[in-house]
């Protein structure tokens, strides 16, 4: 949340997001790899402020597993990686298709 606040005050985050939306979708996918739910809030706040479209929020939401991935990661790392790869493919596909449709 601090990142979004600093980005809005000191950098021109809105214009960067508008001109590089495909990069924002890929950044949302990369942040979604982190097995915590906190980083997802960055995209929730950006969506609530109208900086990013729904397609970016959906990409982040599909890929982000929250704390639920941590037990699987410690028990079966290969399965956790496979699930995460499937989430990345589905999340990026849905996000990019919705972005191209105008959402």
N, CA, C and O atoms as a printed pandas DataFrame, in Angstrom:
     atom_number atom_name residue_name chain_id  residue_number  x_coord  y_coord  z_coord
0              1         N          UNK        A               1    0.819   -1.191    0.000
1              2        CA          UNK        A               1    0.000    0.000    0.000
2              3         C          UNK        A               1    0.861    1.252    0.000
3              4         O          UNK        A               1    0.510    2.263   -0.608
4              5         N          UNK        A               2    1.973    1.173    0.678
5              6        CA          UNK        A               2    2.897    2.297    0.703
6              7         C          UNK        A               2    3.476    2.520   -0.696
7              8         O          UNK        A               2    3.692    3.657   -1.113
8              9         N          UNK        A               3    3.724    1.420   -1.416
9             10        CA          UNK        A               3    4.266    1.523   -2.771
10            11         C          UNK        A               3    3.308    2.292   -3.673
11            12         O          UNK        A               3    3.732    3.155   -4.442
12            13         N          UNK        A               4    2.020    1.983   -3.581
13            14        CA          UNK        A               4    1.023    2.684   -4.395
14            15         C          UNK        A               4    0.953    4.146   -3.990
15            16         O          UNK        A               4    0.888    5.025   -4.850
16            17         N          UNK        A               5    0.965    4.414   -2.696
17            18        CA          UNK        A               5    0.895    5.798   -2.224
18            19         C          UNK        A               5    2.110    6.604   -2.688
19            20         O          UNK        A               5    1.966    7.729   -3.165
20            21         N          UNK        A               6    3.289    6.033   -2.549
21            22        CA          UNK        A               6    4.503    6.720   -3.007
22            23         C          UNK        A               6    4.478    6.880   -4.528
23            24         O          UNK        A               6    4.866    7.920   -5.059
24            25         N          UNK        A               7    4.018    5.838   -5.216
25            26        CA          UNK        A               7    3.945    5.912   -6.673
26            27         C          UNK        A               7    3.011    6.997   -7.162
27            28         O          UNK        A               7    3.278    7.640   -8.177
28            29         N          UNK        A               8    1.922    7.206   -6.449
29            30        CA          UNK        A               8    0.979    8.254   -6.842
30            31         C          UNK        A               8    1.506    9.644   -6.526
31            32         O          UNK        A               8    1.252   10.592   -7.269
32            33         N          UNK        A               9    2.240    9.768   -5.424
33            34        CA          UNK        A               9    2.715   11.087   -5.008
34            35         C          UNK        A               9    3.987   11.519   -5.730
35            36         O          UNK        A               9    4.097   12.675   -6.140
36            37         N          UNK        A              10    4.945   10.617   -5.891
37            38        CA          UNK        A              10    6.262   11.002   -6.388
38            39         C          UNK        A              10    6.517   10.621   -7.843
39            40         O          UNK        A              10    7.294   11.286   -8.528
40            41         N          UNK        A              11    5.884    9.581   -8.313
41            42        CA          UNK        A              11    6.028    9.184   -9.704
42            43         C          UNK        A              11    4.670    9.351  -10.355
43            44         O          UNK        A              11    3.663    9.484   -9.660
44            45         N          UNK        A              12    4.627    9.346  -11.634
45            46        CA          UNK        A              12    3.354    9.452  -12.333
46            47         C          UNK        A              12    2.858    8.041  -12.626
47            48         O          UNK        A              12    2.890    7.584  -13.769
48            49         N          UNK        A              13    2.401    7.361  -11.587
49            50        CA          UNK        A              13    1.992    5.966  -11.677
50            51         C          UNK        A              13    0.821    5.776  -12.626
51            52         O          UNK        A              13    0.763    4.780  -13.347
52            53         N          UNK        A              14   -0.111    6.717  -12.632
53            54        CA          UNK        A              14   -1.284    6.586  -13.495
54            55         C          UNK        A              14   -0.899    6.602  -14.973
55            56         O          UNK        A              14   -1.394    5.782  -15.747
56            57         N          UNK        A              15   -0.037    7.511  -15.367
57            58        CA          UNK        A              15    0.346    7.564  -16.783
58            59         C          UNK        A              15    1.202    6.356  -17.163
59            60         O          UNK        A              15    1.102    5.852  -18.281
60            61         N          UNK        A              16    2.050    5.887  -16.230
61            62        CA          UNK        A              16    2.829    4.679  -16.504
62            63         C          UNK        A              16    1.900    3.494  -16.714
63            64         O          UNK        A              16    2.094    2.704  -17.639
64            65         N          UNK        A              17    0.891    3.367  -15.860
65            66        CA          UNK        A              17   -0.048    2.254  -15.976
66            67         C          UNK        A              17   -0.828    2.334  -17.286
67            68         O          UNK        A              17   -1.077    1.307  -17.918
68            69         N          UNK        A              18   -1.212    3.525  -17.696
69            70        CA          UNK        A              18   -1.977    3.673  -18.932
70            71         C          UNK        A              18   -1.143    3.346  -20.167
71            72         O          UNK        A              18   -1.654    2.756  -21.119
72            73         N          UNK        A              19    0.125    3.718  -20.161
73            74        CA          UNK        A              19    0.952    3.489  -21.346
74            75         C          UNK        A              19    1.606    2.111  -21.376
75            76         O          UNK        A              19    2.027    1.654  -22.439
76            77         N          UNK        A              20    1.696    1.448  -20.238
77            78        CA          UNK        A              20    2.359    0.141  -20.163
78            79         C          UNK        A              20    1.455   -0.904  -19.502
79            80         O          UNK        A              20    1.909   -1.649  -18.634
80            81         N          UNK        A              21    0.203   -0.963  -19.897
81            82        CA          UNK        A              21   -0.742   -1.850  -19.218
82            83         C          UNK        A              21   -0.370   -3.328  -19.362
83            84         O          UNK        A              21   -0.570   -4.103  -18.427
84            85         N          UNK        A              22    0.164   -3.727  -20.510
85            86        CA          UNK        A              22    0.559   -5.133  -20.673
86            87         C          UNK        A              22    1.680   -5.475  -19.689
87            88         O          UNK        A              22    1.704   -6.576  -19.139
88            89         N          UNK        A              23    2.605   -4.543  -19.465
89            90        CA          UNK        A              23    3.662   -4.771  -18.477
90            91         C          UNK        A              23    3.075   -4.876  -17.074
91            92         O          UNK        A              23    3.552   -5.666  -16.258
92            93         N          UNK        A              24    2.053   -4.092  -16.793
93            94        CA          UNK        A              24    1.400   -4.156  -15.478
94            95         C          UNK        A              24    0.760   -5.529  -15.281
95            96         O          UNK        A              24    0.786   -6.074  -14.177
96            97         N          UNK        A              25    0.184   -6.088  -16.349
97            98        CA          UNK        A              25   -0.400   -7.432  -16.252
98            99         C          UNK        A              25    0.692   -8.449  -15.919
99           100         O          UNK        A              25    0.488   -9.317  -15.070
100          101         N          UNK        A              26    1.839   -8.351  -16.573
101          102        CA          UNK        A              26    2.937   -9.282  -16.285
102          103         C          UNK        A              26    3.523   -9.049  -14.888
103          104         O          UNK        A              26    3.934  -10.002  -14.226
104          105         N          UNK        A              27    3.564   -7.817  -14.445
105          106        CA          UNK        A              27    4.014   -7.530  -13.077
106          107         C          UNK        A              27    3.044   -8.138  -12.069
107          108         O          UNK        A              27    3.464   -8.683  -11.048
108          109         N          UNK        A              28    1.746   -8.043  -12.354
109          110        CA          UNK        A              28    0.743   -8.662  -11.476
110          111         C          UNK        A              28    0.946  -10.170  -11.412
111          112         O          UNK        A              28    0.780  -10.778  -10.355
112          113         N          UNK        A              29    1.305  -10.771  -12.538
113          114        CA          UNK        A              29    1.568  -12.209  -12.556
114          115         C          UNK        A              29    2.805  -12.549  -11.732
115          116         O          UNK        A              29    2.803  -13.528  -10.986
116          117         N          UNK        A              30    3.852  -11.755  -11.861
117          118        CA          UNK        A              30    5.072  -12.005  -11.083
118          119         C          UNK        A              30    4.832  -11.833   -9.589
119          120         O          UNK        A              30    5.324  -12.623   -8.783
120          121         N          UNK        A              31    4.084  -10.813   -9.222
121          122        CA          UNK        A              31    3.780  -10.596   -7.803
122          123         C          UNK        A              31    2.887  -11.724   -7.284
123          124         O          UNK        A              31    2.981  -12.105   -6.118
124          125         N          UNK        A              32    2.025  -12.255   -8.149
125          126        CA          UNK        A              32    1.142  -13.351   -7.752
126          127         C          UNK        A              32    1.872  -14.636   -7.418
127          128         O          UNK        A              32    1.316  -15.510   -6.752
128          129         N          UNK        A              33    3.103  -14.761   -7.868
129          130        CA          UNK        A              33    3.890  -15.962   -7.566
130          131         C          UNK        A              33    4.229  -16.036   -6.081
131          132         O          UNK        A              33    4.395  -17.129   -5.539
132          133         N          UNK        A              34    4.331  -14.898   -5.425
133          134        CA          UNK        A              34    4.670  -14.853   -3.997
134          135         C          UNK        A              34    3.564  -15.547   -3.197
135          136         O          UNK        A              34    2.398  -15.171   -3.322
136          137         N          UNK        A              35    3.902  -16.550   -2.377
137          138        CA          UNK        A              35    2.862  -17.288   -1.647
138          139         C          UNK        A              35    2.368  -16.559   -0.390
139          140         O          UNK        A              35    2.378  -17.125    0.703
140          141         N          UNK        A              36    1.955  -15.353   -0.544
141          142        CA          UNK        A              36    1.386  -14.532    0.531
142          143         C          UNK        A              36    0.214  -13.765   -0.059
143          144         O          UNK        A              36    0.168  -13.546   -1.269
144          145         N          UNK        A              37   -0.721  -13.360    0.763
145          146        CA          UNK        A              37   -1.875  -12.621    0.249
146          147         C          UNK        A              37   -1.670  -11.112    0.272
147          148         O          UNK        A              37   -2.417  -10.386   -0.384
148          149         N          UNK        A              38   -0.686  -10.625    1.004
149          150        CA          UNK        A              38   -0.465   -9.189    1.145
150          151         C          UNK        A              38   -0.144   -8.444   -0.142
151          152         O          UNK        A              38   -0.721   -7.385   -0.386
152          153         N          UNK        A              39    0.764   -8.962   -0.980
153          154        CA          UNK        A              39    1.106   -8.227   -2.201
154          155         C          UNK        A              39   -0.079   -8.020   -3.150
155          156         O          UNK        A              39   -0.076   -7.086   -3.952
156          157         N          UNK        A              40   -1.081   -8.881   -3.061
157          158        CA          UNK        A              40   -2.269   -8.739   -3.911
158          159         C          UNK        A              40   -3.006   -7.436   -3.602
159          160         O          UNK        A              40   -3.685   -6.887   -4.469
160          161         N          UNK        A              41   -2.875   -6.946   -2.385
161          162        CA          UNK        A              41   -3.564   -5.713   -1.994
162          163         C          UNK        A              41   -3.102   -4.508   -2.801
163          164         O          UNK        A              41   -3.853   -3.546   -2.959
164          165         N          UNK        A              42   -1.884   -4.546   -3.310
165          166        CA          UNK        A              42   -1.403   -3.454   -4.164
166          167         C          UNK        A              42   -2.331   -3.291   -5.360
167          168         O          UNK        A              42   -2.701   -2.173   -5.717
168          169         N          UNK        A              43   -2.704   -4.401   -5.975
169          170        CA          UNK        A              43   -3.549   -4.340   -7.168
170          171         C          UNK        A              43   -5.004   -4.061   -6.812
171          172         O          UNK        A              43   -5.729   -3.457   -7.602
172          173         N          UNK        A              44   -5.436   -4.494   -5.635
173          174        CA          UNK        A              44   -6.789   -4.162   -5.175
174          175         C          UNK        A              44   -6.920   -2.654   -4.982
175          176         O          UNK        A              44   -7.910   -2.053   -5.398
176          177         N          UNK        A              45   -5.918   -2.046   -4.350
177          178        CA          UNK        A              45   -5.938   -0.595   -4.130
178          179         C          UNK        A              45   -5.864    0.148   -5.457
179          180         O          UNK        A              45   -6.588    1.120   -5.668
180          181         N          UNK        A              46   -4.999   -0.304   -6.343
181          182        CA          UNK        A              46   -4.882    0.361   -7.644
182          183         C          UNK        A              46   -6.178    0.249   -8.438
183          184         O          UNK        A              46   -6.560    1.190   -9.134
184          185         N          UNK        A              47   -6.859   -0.894   -8.341
185          186        CA          UNK        A              47   -8.144   -1.050   -9.027
186          187         C          UNK        A              47   -9.205   -0.153   -8.401
187          188         O          UNK        A              47   -9.994    0.468   -9.113
188          189         N          UNK        A              48   -9.228   -0.083   -7.074
189          190        CA          UNK        A              48  -10.240    0.739   -6.400
190          191         C          UNK        A              48  -10.053    2.225   -6.689
191          192         O          UNK        A              48  -11.012    2.994   -6.630
192          193         N          UNK        A              49   -8.824    2.632   -7.003
193          194        CA          UNK        A              49   -8.558    4.029   -7.337
194          195         C          UNK        A              49   -8.669    4.299   -8.835
195          196         O          UNK        A              49   -8.445    5.424   -9.280
196          197         N          UNK        A              50   -9.012    3.282   -9.609
197          198        CA          UNK        A              50   -9.203    3.459  -11.041
198          199         C          UNK        A              50   -7.926    3.531  -11.849
199          200         O          UNK        A              50   -7.944    4.000  -12.987
200          201         N          UNK        A              51   -6.819    3.077  -11.288
201          202        CA          UNK        A              51   -5.536    3.141  -11.990
202          203         C          UNK        A              51   -5.386    1.985  -12.973
203          204         O          UNK        A              51   -4.837    2.158  -14.061
204          205         N          UNK        A              52   -5.873    0.811  -12.591
205          206        CA          UNK        A              52   -5.755   -0.366  -13.448
206          207         C          UNK        A              52   -7.142   -0.906  -13.755
207          208         O          UNK        A              52   -8.070   -0.696  -12.974
208          209         N          UNK        A              53   -7.300   -1.599  -14.881
209          210        CA          UNK        A              53   -8.597   -2.193  -15.213
210          211         C          UNK        A              53   -8.803   -3.535  -14.507
211          212         O          UNK        A              53   -7.906   -4.051  -13.841
212          213         N          UNK        A              54   -9.993   -4.076  -14.669
213          214        CA          UNK        A              54  -10.352   -5.343  -14.039
214          215         C          UNK        A              54   -9.459   -6.485  -14.509
215          216         O          UNK        A              54   -9.194   -7.409  -13.739
216          217         N          UNK        A              55   -8.995   -6.444  -15.743
217          218        CA          UNK        A              55   -8.172   -7.535  -16.269
218          219         C          UNK        A              55   -6.897   -7.738  -15.447
219          220         O          UNK        A              55   -6.466   -8.875  -15.252
220          221         N          UNK        A              56   -6.295   -6.661  -14.968
221          222        CA          UNK        A              56   -5.084   -6.774  -14.146
222          223         C          UNK        A              56   -5.435   -7.360  -12.781
223          224         O          UNK        A              56   -4.719   -8.217  -12.264
224          225         N          UNK        A              57   -6.534   -6.897  -12.204
225          226        CA          UNK        A              57   -6.966   -7.423  -10.905
226          227         C          UNK        A              57   -7.277   -8.911  -11.003
227          228         O          UNK        A              57   -6.915   -9.679  -10.112
228          229         N          UNK        A              58   -7.944   -9.323  -12.075
229          230        CA          UNK        A              58   -8.274  -10.738  -12.253
230          231         C          UNK        A              58   -7.009  -11.576  -12.431
231          232         O          UNK        A              58   -6.908  -12.670  -11.875
232          233         N          UNK        A              59   -6.055  -11.079  -13.193
233          234        CA          UNK        A              59   -4.786  -11.791  -13.366
234          235         C          UNK        A              59   -4.119  -12.029  -12.017
235          236         O          UNK        A              59   -3.675  -13.139  -11.721
236          237         N          UNK        A              60   -4.054  -10.996  -11.214
237          238        CA          UNK        A              60   -3.438  -11.117   -9.893
238          239         C          UNK        A              60   -4.216  -12.083   -9.004
239          240         O          UNK        A              60   -3.623  -12.885   -8.283
240          241         N          UNK        A              61   -5.535  -12.006   -9.056
241          242        CA          UNK        A              61   -6.365  -12.851   -8.194
242          243         C          UNK        A              61   -6.269  -14.330   -8.567
243          244         O          UNK        A              61   -6.276  -15.191   -7.688
244          245         N          UNK        A              62   -6.180  -14.627   -9.851
245          246        CA          UNK        A              62   -6.092  -16.028  -10.273
246          247         C          UNK        A              62   -4.738  -16.624   -9.898
247          248         O          UNK        A              62   -4.676  -17.754   -9.414
248          249         N          UNK        A              63   -3.674  -15.891  -10.111
249          250        CA          UNK        A              63   -2.331  -16.432   -9.883
250          251         C          UNK        A              63   -1.983  -16.485   -8.402
251          252         O          UNK        A              63   -1.286  -17.402   -7.968
252          253         N          UNK        A              64   -2.445  -15.539   -7.636
253          254        CA          UNK        A              64   -2.116  -15.425   -6.215
254          255         C          UNK        A              64   -2.870  -16.481   -5.408
255          256         O          UNK        A              64   -4.100  -16.534   -5.445
256          257         N          UNK        A              65   -2.134  -17.319   -4.682
257          258        CA          UNK        A              65   -2.733  -18.390   -3.880
258          259         C          UNK        A              65   -2.823  -18.053   -2.405
259          260         O          UNK        A              65   -3.462  -18.783   -1.647
260          261         N          UNK        A              66   -2.213  -16.989   -1.990
261          262        CA          UNK        A              66   -2.233  -16.635   -0.578
262          263         C          UNK        A              66   -1.418  -17.609    0.248
263          264         O          UNK        A              66   -0.495  -18.256   -0.247
264          265         N          UNK        A              67   -1.773  -17.696    1.496
265          266        CA          UNK        A              67   -1.038  -18.558    2.421
266          267         C          UNK        A              67   -1.344  -20.040    2.209
267          268         O          UNK        A              67   -0.672  -20.894    2.786
268          269         N          UNK        A              68   -2.338  -20.353    1.399
269          270        CA          UNK        A              68   -2.706  -21.742    1.156
270          271         C          UNK        A              68   -1.622  -22.540    0.451
271          272         O          UNK        A              68   -1.586  -23.765    0.566
272          273         N          UNK        A              69   -0.753  -21.877   -0.267
273          274        CA          UNK        A              69    0.309  -22.572   -0.987
274          275         C          UNK        A              69    1.473  -22.953   -0.071
275          276         O          UNK        A              69    2.233  -23.863   -0.402
276          277         N          UNK        A              70    1.628  -22.289    1.059
277          278        CA          UNK        A              70    2.777  -22.548    1.934
278          279         C          UNK        A              70    2.847  -23.993    2.438
279          280         O          UNK        A              70    3.926  -24.583    2.386
280          281         N          UNK        A              71    1.745  -24.598    2.927
281          282        CA          UNK        A              71    1.854  -26.000    3.359
282          283         C          UNK        A              71    2.194  -26.946    2.212
283          284         O          UNK        A              71    2.985  -27.873    2.384
284          285         N          UNK        A              72    1.597  -26.715    1.038
285          286        CA          UNK        A              72    1.901  -27.569   -0.106
286          287         C          UNK        A              72    3.344  -27.385   -0.559
287          288         O          UNK        A              72    3.997  -28.343   -0.973
288          289         N          UNK        A              73    3.834  -26.168   -0.480
289          290        CA          UNK        A              73    5.211  -25.880   -0.874
290          291         C          UNK        A              73    6.209  -26.634    0.004
291          292         O          UNK        A              73    7.246  -27.083   -0.484
292          293         N          UNK        A              74    5.908  -26.775    1.280
293          294        CA          UNK        A              74    6.822  -27.498    2.171
294          295         C          UNK        A              74    6.661  -29.012    2.053
295          296         O          UNK        A              74    7.606  -29.756    2.315
296          297         N          UNK        A              75    5.480  -29.472    1.663
297          298        CA          UNK        A              75    5.214  -30.910    1.596
298          299         C          UNK        A              75    5.558  -31.486    0.221
299          300         O          UNK        A              75    6.182  -32.544    0.129
300          301         N          UNK        A              76    5.155  -30.795   -0.843
301          302        CA          UNK        A              76    5.364  -31.290   -2.204
302          303         C          UNK        A              76    5.746  -30.129   -3.122
303          304         O          UNK        A              76    4.886  -29.580   -3.810
304          305         N          UNK        A              77    7.010  -29.755   -3.140
305          306        CA          UNK        A              77    7.434  -28.598   -3.941
306          307         C          UNK        A              77    7.160  -28.737   -5.440
307          308         O          UNK        A              77    6.831  -27.754   -6.104
308          309         N          UNK        A              78    7.297  -29.959   -5.977
309          310        CA          UNK        A              78    7.031  -30.153   -7.409
310          311         C          UNK        A              78    5.562  -29.906   -7.730
311          312         O          UNK        A              78    5.236  -29.275   -8.736
312          313         N          UNK        A              79    4.680  -30.403   -6.873
313          314        CA          UNK        A              79    3.249  -30.172   -7.085
314          315         C          UNK        A              79    2.903  -28.695   -6.940
315          316         O          UNK        A              79    2.083  -28.170   -7.693
316          317         N          UNK        A              80    3.521  -28.033   -5.985
317          318        CA          UNK        A              80    3.280  -26.600   -5.795
318          319         C          UNK        A              80    3.729  -25.816   -7.026
319          320         O          UNK        A              80    3.040  -24.892   -7.460
320          321         N          UNK        A              81    4.877  -26.180   -7.586
321          322        CA          UNK        A              81    5.368  -25.500   -8.790
322          323         C          UNK        A              81    4.452  -25.762   -9.982
323          324         O          UNK        A              81    4.197  -24.861  -10.780
324          325         N          UNK        A              82    3.961  -26.989  -10.104
325          326        CA          UNK        A              82    3.042  -27.321  -11.193
326          327         C          UNK        A              82    1.743  -26.528  -11.079
327          328         O          UNK        A              82    1.253  -25.986  -12.070
328          329         N          UNK        A              83    1.195  -26.463   -9.889
329          330        CA          UNK        A              83   -0.035  -25.700   -9.669
330          331         C          UNK        A              83    0.194  -24.227   -9.974
331          332         O          UNK        A              83   -0.647  -23.575  -10.594
332          333         N          UNK        A              84    1.323  -23.711   -9.542
333          334        CA          UNK        A              84    1.629  -22.298   -9.793
334          335         C          UNK        A              84    1.782  -22.032  -11.284
335          336         O          UNK        A              84    1.323  -20.997  -11.767
336          337         N          UNK        A              85    2.412  -22.935  -12.023
337          338        CA          UNK        A              85    2.554  -22.765  -13.472
338          339         C          UNK        A              85    1.192  -22.781  -14.164
339          340         O          UNK        A              85    0.946  -21.994  -15.077
340          341         N          UNK        A              86    0.314  -23.675  -13.729
341          342        CA          UNK        A              86   -1.042  -23.714  -14.293
342          343         C          UNK        A              86   -1.765  -22.407  -13.991
343          344         O          UNK        A              86   -2.432  -21.848  -14.862
344          345         N          UNK        A              87   -1.635  -21.922  -12.764
345          346        CA          UNK        A              87   -2.256  -20.640  -12.397
346          347         C          UNK        A              87   -1.719  -19.494  -13.252
347          348         O          UNK        A              87   -2.479  -18.616  -13.663
348          349         N          UNK        A              88   -0.426  -19.499  -13.518
349          350        CA          UNK        A              88    0.174  -18.432  -14.328
350          351         C          UNK        A              88   -0.385  -18.455  -15.745
351          352         O          UNK        A              88   -0.742  -17.411  -16.291
352          353         N          UNK        A              89   -0.461  -19.639  -16.341
353          354        CA          UNK        A              89   -0.983  -19.747  -17.711
354          355         C          UNK        A              89   -2.442  -19.300  -17.768
355          356         O          UNK        A              89   -2.821  -18.527  -18.648
356          357         N          UNK        A              90   -3.256  -19.780  -16.840
357          358        CA          UNK        A              90   -4.674  -19.411  -16.834
358          359         C          UNK        A              90   -4.845  -17.928  -16.517
359          360         O          UNK        A              90   -5.627  -17.240  -17.174
360          361         N          UNK        A              91   -4.123  -17.434  -15.522
361          362        CA          UNK        A              91   -4.248  -16.032  -15.131
362          363         C          UNK        A              91   -3.830  -15.076  -16.224
363          364         O          UNK        A              91   -4.534  -14.108  -16.512
364          365         N          UNK        A              92   -2.677  -15.343  -16.843
365          366        CA          UNK        A              92   -2.225  -14.470  -17.930
366          367         C          UNK        A              92   -3.152  -14.554  -19.136
367          368         O          UNK        A              92   -3.431  -13.540  -19.777
368          369         N          UNK        A              93   -3.628  -15.751  -19.448
369          370        CA          UNK        A              93   -4.548  -15.900  -20.580
370          371         C          UNK        A              93   -5.825  -15.107  -20.352
371          372         O          UNK        A              93   -6.250  -14.341  -21.217
372          373         N          UNK        A              94   -6.433  -15.291  -19.194
373          374        CA          UNK        A              94   -7.673  -14.566  -18.884
374          375         C          UNK        A              94   -7.438  -13.061  -18.850
375          376         O          UNK        A              94   -8.225  -12.293  -19.403
376          377         N          UNK        A              95   -6.367  -12.645  -18.207
377          378        CA          UNK        A              95   -6.080  -11.217  -18.093
378          379         C          UNK        A              95   -5.828  -10.560  -19.432
379          380         O          UNK        A              95   -6.354   -9.480  -19.702
380          381         N          UNK        A              96   -5.031  -11.195  -20.275
381          382        CA          UNK        A              96   -4.730  -10.611  -21.583
382          383         C          UNK        A              96   -5.953  -10.604  -22.494
383          384         O          UNK        A              96   -6.173   -9.642  -23.229
384          385         N          UNK        A              97   -6.747  -11.670  -22.450
385          386        CA          UNK        A              97   -7.971  -11.702  -23.267
386          387         C          UNK        A              97   -8.933  -10.612  -22.825
387          388         O          UNK        A              97   -9.484   -9.898  -23.663
388          389         N          UNK        A              98   -9.143  -10.474  -21.518
389          390        CA          UNK        A              98  -10.037   -9.417  -21.031
390          391         C          UNK        A              98   -9.497   -8.030  -21.357
391          392         O          UNK        A              98  -10.267   -7.127  -21.685
392          393         N          UNK        A              99   -8.188   -7.855  -21.271
393          394        CA          UNK        A              99   -7.595   -6.554  -21.608
394          395         C          UNK        A              99   -7.823   -6.226  -23.081
395          396         O          UNK        A              99   -8.157   -5.092  -23.425
396          397         N          UNK        A             100   -7.641   -7.223  -23.948
397          398        CA          UNK        A             100   -7.871   -6.998  -25.376
398          399         C          UNK        A             100   -9.344   -6.745  -25.687
399          400         O          UNK        A             100   -9.674   -6.092  -26.677
400          401         N          UNK        A             101  -10.234   -7.270  -24.828
401          402        CA          UNK        A             101  -11.674   -7.019  -24.997
402          403         C          UNK        A             101  -12.088   -5.662  -24.424
403          404         O          UNK        A             101  -13.214   -5.214  -24.642
404          405         N          UNK        A             102  -11.196   -5.017  -23.706
405          406        CA          UNK        A             102  -11.491   -3.696  -23.175
406          407         C          UNK        A             102  -11.866   -3.652  -21.714
407          408         O          UNK        A             102  -12.363   -2.635  -21.228
408          409         N          UNK        A             103  -11.634   -4.739  -21.010
409          410        CA          UNK        A             103  -11.937   -4.765  -19.583
410          411         C          UNK        A             103  -10.669   -4.532  -18.812
411          412         O          UNK        A             103  -10.689   -4.513  -17.581
